[in-house]
Amino acid sequence: MLTWLAIGFVAGLLDYTLALGYGLTASLILVPILGMDPKQAVSVIVFSQLLTLIPAFIAHLREGNVSLSIPWPVLVFIAMTSVLSFILPFFILSMSIIERRVLYSLTLLAALAVLEIRKRVWIRSRYVLSFFALIAALDKSTVGGGLSIIFVTIQTIFNVDLKNAIAMTPLLKLIPTLTTALGYLSAMKGIDFGAVLLMSAGSLLSLTIAPKLLKRVKSDERMIEGLLLLASILNLLRIFL
C-alpha cells in the first residue's frame, strides 16, 4: 500500500514540476527495481494518471502558472496522438519485453534528434507533427510515459513559455491518456484497480507542493533537451537491468 502511494507521489512531483514524466518515473521504479511485469505496470500507470490530470491542471491554474493559450498545431498533435494511442496497445502488448523497451528507446532518441534541429522552418510542418505524434503514442503505449516531455517540447517549438508549457501539459495529455487507457482496457485483462487508486492518491498528494515548485522553473530551452536525453538514457538502462 505505502509503495504505491510513494511511487504516485514521486512520479506526480517530478511530472508536475519538471515534466520529467509520470509514467517514465513510475515505470523505472516498478519494472527494473520492483520487477513488475511491464504490461501490468503500464496499465496501472495510465489509469492512475488519468484520475489526476484534471486536479493537476486546476492546481496549476489556481497557482497562476497557466496562460490559456494553445497553438492550433498543438491541437492537431493531440488529435493524432489520441487516435494512435488507442490503436497501438493492441500491437505493443503482443511484443516481447525487450522489443517494447528497444522500441521505446529508439523513439525517444529520434525525438531528441528532431529536437536538436527544431529551429529550422520545416520543423513545424505537418510531417514533423505526425512524427512526434507517433513517438508520443509509442511512448505512452509502451511504458506508460513520455507524453509530458514531448508535449512540452511541441509547445516550446511554437514559442510557448516553458513554465506555461509544463503547467498546460496535464490538460493537453488528458485525451491521449484516456484513449491509451481505453486501448489497454480493450486489449488486456486483470488490471489492478486497487493499485490504481493508491497510486492516484499519492499523485494527488504531490499537488500540495508541485504548483509552488514550478514557479522556480526558468524558461531555458536546454532544459527540454536535457529532460529528453535523460529519459532516453534511463530507458536504455532498463534493457540491461
C-alpha positions as CSV (number, residue, x, y, z in Angstrom):
1,M,0.0,0.0,0.0
2,L,2.7,2.5,1.0
3,T,4.8,1.5,-2.0
4,W,2.0,2.6,-4.5
5,L,1.4,5.8,-2.6
6,A,5.1,6.7,-2.6
7,I,5.5,5.9,-6.3
8,G,2.5,8.0,-7.1
9,F,3.8,10.9,-5.0
10,V,7.3,10.9,-6.6
11,A,6.0,10.4,-10.1
12,G,3.5,13.2,-9.7
13,L,6.0,15.6,-8.2
14,L,8.6,15.1,-11.0
15,D,6.0,15.3,-13.7
16,Y,4.0,18.3,-12.5
17,T,7.1,20.4,-11.7
18,L,9.7,19.3,-14.3
19,A,7.6,17.4,-16.9
20,L,10.1,14.5,-16.4
21,G,7.2,12.1,-16.9
22,Y,4.7,10.5,-14.6
23,G,4.8,7.2,-16.5
24,L,8.5,7.3,-17.1
25,T,9.4,7.9,-13.5
26,A,6.9,5.3,-12.2
27,S,7.9,2.6,-14.7
28,L,11.5,3.0,-13.9
29,I,10.7,2.1,-10.3
30,L,8.1,-0.6,-11.0
31,V,9.9,-2.6,-13.7
32,P,13.7,-2.8,-13.1
33,I,13.6,-2.1,-9.4
34,L,10.5,-3.9,-8.2
35,G,10.5,-6.5,-11.0
36,M,6.9,-5.8,-12.1
37,D,5.6,-7.1,-15.4
38,P,5.7,-4.1,-17.8
39,K,2.2,-4.8,-19.1
40,Q,0.7,-4.6,-15.6
41,A,2.8,-1.6,-14.7
42,V,1.7,0.4,-17.8
43,S,-1.9,-0.3,-17.2
44,V,-1.8,0.9,-13.6
45,I,0.3,4.0,-14.6
46,V,-2.1,5.0,-17.3
47,F,-5.3,4.7,-15.3
48,S,-3.8,6.4,-12.2
49,Q,-2.6,9.3,-14.3
50,L,-6.0,9.6,-15.9
51,L,-7.5,10.3,-12.5
52,T,-5.0,13.0,-11.6
53,L,-4.6,15.1,-14.7
54,I,-7.6,17.4,-14.2
55,P,-6.7,18.1,-10.5
56,A,-3.1,18.8,-11.6
57,F,-4.2,21.4,-14.1
58,I,-6.6,23.0,-11.7
59,A,-3.8,23.2,-9.1
60,H,-1.5,25.0,-11.6
61,L,-4.4,27.3,-12.6
62,R,-5.0,28.4,-9.1
63,E,-1.3,29.0,-8.5
64,G,-1.2,31.3,-11.6
65,N,1.1,29.1,-13.6
66,V,-1.3,28.8,-16.6
67,S,-1.9,31.1,-19.5
68,L,-4.8,29.6,-21.6
69,S,-3.2,29.8,-25.0
70,I,-2.9,26.7,-27.2
71,P,-1.3,27.0,-30.7
72,W,-3.6,25.2,-33.2
73,P,-0.8,22.8,-34.3
74,V,-0.8,21.5,-30.7
75,L,-4.5,20.7,-31.0
76,V,-3.8,18.8,-34.3
77,F,-1.0,17.0,-32.5
78,I,-3.3,16.0,-29.7
79,A,-5.9,14.6,-32.1
80,M,-3.3,12.5,-34.0
81,T,-1.7,11.2,-30.7
82,S,-5.1,10.3,-29.3
83,V,-6.0,8.1,-32.3
84,L,-2.6,6.3,-32.3
85,S,-2.7,5.8,-28.6
86,F,-5.8,3.8,-28.8
87,I,-4.6,1.6,-31.7
88,L,-1.0,0.9,-30.6
89,P,-1.7,-1.1,-27.3
90,F,-3.1,-3.9,-29.4
91,F,0.2,-4.3,-31.2
92,I,2.6,-3.5,-28.4
93,L,1.0,-6.0,-26.0
94,S,1.9,-8.8,-28.4
95,M,5.6,-7.9,-28.3
96,S,8.3,-9.3,-26.0
97,I,9.6,-7.2,-23.1
98,I,12.9,-6.5,-24.9
99,E,11.2,-5.5,-28.1
100,R,9.0,-3.0,-26.3
101,R,11.9,-1.4,-24.4
102,V,14.1,-1.1,-27.6
103,L,11.2,0.4,-29.5
104,Y,10.6,3.0,-26.7
105,S,14.3,3.9,-26.5
106,L,14.5,4.4,-30.3
107,T,11.5,6.7,-30.4
108,L,12.9,8.9,-27.6
109,L,16.3,9.1,-29.3
110,A,14.5,10.0,-32.6
111,A,12.6,12.8,-30.8
112,L,15.9,14.1,-29.4
113,A,17.4,14.2,-32.9
114,V,14.4,16.2,-34.2
115,L,14.6,18.5,-31.2
116,E,18.2,19.4,-32.0
117,I,17.2,20.9,-35.3
118,R,13.8,22.2,-34.3
119,K,14.7,25.9,-35.1
120,R,14.6,25.1,-38.8
121,V,11.4,26.3,-40.6
122,W,10.4,22.8,-41.8
123,I,10.3,21.5,-38.2
124,R,6.8,23.0,-37.9
125,S,5.4,21.1,-40.8
126,R,2.6,18.6,-40.6
127,Y,5.0,15.8,-41.3
128,V,7.1,16.6,-38.2
129,L,3.9,16.9,-36.1
130,S,2.8,13.5,-37.4
131,F,6.3,12.0,-36.5
132,F,6.1,13.5,-33.0
133,A,2.5,12.2,-32.6
134,L,3.7,8.7,-33.4
135,I,6.6,9.0,-30.9
136,A,4.3,10.3,-28.2
137,A,1.8,7.5,-28.8
138,L,4.5,4.8,-28.8
139,D,5.9,6.3,-25.6
140,K,2.6,6.2,-23.8
141,S,1.6,2.8,-25.0
142,T,4.9,1.1,-24.4
143,V,5.8,2.1,-20.9
144,G,3.1,4.5,-19.9
145,G,5.3,7.6,-20.1
146,G,6.9,10.1,-22.4
147,L,3.9,12.3,-23.2
148,S,5.0,15.1,-20.8
149,I,8.4,15.7,-22.3
150,I,7.1,15.5,-25.9
151,F,4.1,17.7,-25.2
152,V,6.3,20.3,-23.5
153,T,8.7,20.1,-26.5
154,I,5.9,20.6,-29.0
155,Q,4.6,23.7,-27.2
156,T,8.1,25.3,-26.9
157,I,8.6,24.7,-30.6
158,F,5.6,27.0,-31.1
159,N,7.0,29.6,-28.7
160,V,5.1,28.8,-25.6
161,D,6.9,29.7,-22.4
162,L,8.5,26.7,-20.6
163,K,6.7,27.2,-17.3
164,N,3.3,27.6,-19.0
165,A,4.0,24.6,-21.2
166,I,4.6,22.4,-18.2
167,A,1.5,23.7,-16.4
168,M,-0.7,23.2,-19.5
169,T,0.6,19.7,-20.2
170,P,-1.8,17.8,-17.7
171,L,-4.7,19.3,-19.6
172,L,-3.2,18.5,-23.0
173,K,-2.4,14.9,-22.1
174,L,-6.0,14.2,-21.0
175,I,-7.4,12.8,-24.2
176,P,-4.4,10.8,-25.3
177,T,-4.1,9.3,-21.8
178,L,-7.8,8.5,-22.0
179,T,-7.5,6.8,-25.4
180,T,-4.5,4.8,-24.2
181,A,-6.4,3.7,-21.1
182,L,-9.3,2.6,-23.4
183,G,-6.9,0.7,-25.6
184,Y,-5.5,-1.2,-22.6
185,L,-8.9,-1.8,-21.2
186,S,-10.0,-3.4,-24.5
187,A,-6.8,-5.4,-25.1
188,M,-5.8,-6.5,-21.6
189,K,-7.5,-8.3,-18.7
190,G,-6.5,-8.2,-15.0
191,I,-5.8,-4.5,-14.4
192,D,-5.1,-3.9,-10.7
193,F,-7.5,-1.0,-10.0
194,G,-6.7,-1.1,-6.3
195,A,-3.1,-0.1,-7.1
196,V,-4.5,2.5,-9.5
197,L,-6.4,4.2,-6.7
198,L,-3.4,4.1,-4.3
199,M,-1.1,5.5,-6.9
200,S,-3.6,8.2,-7.8
201,A,-3.8,9.2,-4.1
202,G,0.0,9.6,-3.9
203,S,0.0,11.7,-7.0
204,L,-2.8,13.9,-5.7
205,L,-0.8,14.4,-2.5
206,S,2.2,15.8,-4.6
207,L,-0.1,18.5,-5.9
208,T,0.1,20.2,-2.5
209,I,3.6,21.4,-3.4
210,A,4.2,20.8,-7.1
211,P,2.5,24.0,-8.4
212,K,4.5,26.2,-6.0
213,L,7.8,24.5,-7.0
214,L,7.0,25.1,-10.7
215,K,7.3,28.9,-10.1
216,R,11.0,28.4,-9.7
217,V,11.4,26.9,-13.1
218,K,13.2,29.1,-15.6
219,S,12.4,29.2,-19.3
220,D,15.6,27.6,-20.6
221,E,15.3,25.5,-23.8
222,R,18.3,23.5,-22.8
223,M,16.2,22.0,-20.0
224,I,13.9,20.3,-22.5
225,E,16.8,18.8,-24.3
226,G,18.2,17.6,-21.0
227,L,14.9,16.0,-20.0
228,L,14.5,14.2,-23.2
229,L,18.1,12.9,-23.2
230,L,17.8,11.8,-19.6
231,A,14.6,9.9,-20.4
232,S,16.4,8.1,-23.3
233,I,19.3,7.1,-21.1
234,L,17.1,5.9,-18.3
235,N,15.0,3.7,-20.6
236,L,18.1,2.3,-22.3
237,L,19.4,1.3,-18.9
238,R,16.1,-0.7,-18.4
239,I,17.1,-3.1,-21.2
240,F,20.2,-4.2,-19.3
241,L,18.5,-4.4,-15.9
